[in-house]
């Protein structure tokens, strides 16, 4: 049996611990086995909560002048308190699940979450909310996704600019490569254009072959017609002395 001094130490320790707590759940149990008690304690420890079976008188004294004093009416029969200084949602999840899975052993009495008295239905509603860790994880995911999009957009600007610059460079190279061919074509076209007037002039000075063929014989016949009577006159002159000599 505990002495008065031991009980006083237990009261001081419980009071100091509850003063720093953010939420607390008051439960009861019957036909409790050692294994179930260990299982419940382990689940609360994993949730970052503390758990203790207390005397009702001790519990009333410990919660006096605290936010948990409003749960004093629940300190009847067998009483156990689970409390936490961390996220109340995590504690609500652990208590809610274990109460439902072991309804034949554990009974929920009342709870205080962030200074508000709640029943088991409200605890279940709180348990359905995401925990602080889950909220932080989702927030980090959203922030990380936005950051990745921002980085993608920022990286896309120089990348697209580089592509444009590369395309401009390729077009400039193609233009420089095609320039000599165009100059050669221009030089080849220039002499051809210069020869066309010469050819045209030559065509104008030279008579048509058909016309030249008709006039050429006329020019050759004229001297032959004039040269034919000359020998006849000479023949007549030469023939006169021949006749005189004959006479």
Secondary structure, 3 states (H helix, E strand, C coil): CCCHHHHHHHHHHHHHHHHCCCEEEEEEECCCCHHHHHHHHHHHHHCCCEEEEECHHHHHHHCCCCHHHHHHHHCCCCEEEEEECCCHHHHHHHHHHHHHHCCCCEEEEEEEECCEEECHHHHHHHHCCCCHHHHHHHHHHHHHHHHHHHHHHHHHHHHHHHHHHHHHHHHHHHHHHHHHHHHHHHHHHHHHHHHHHHHHHHHHHCCCHHHHHHHHHHHHHHHHHHHHHHHHHHHHHHHHHHHHHHC
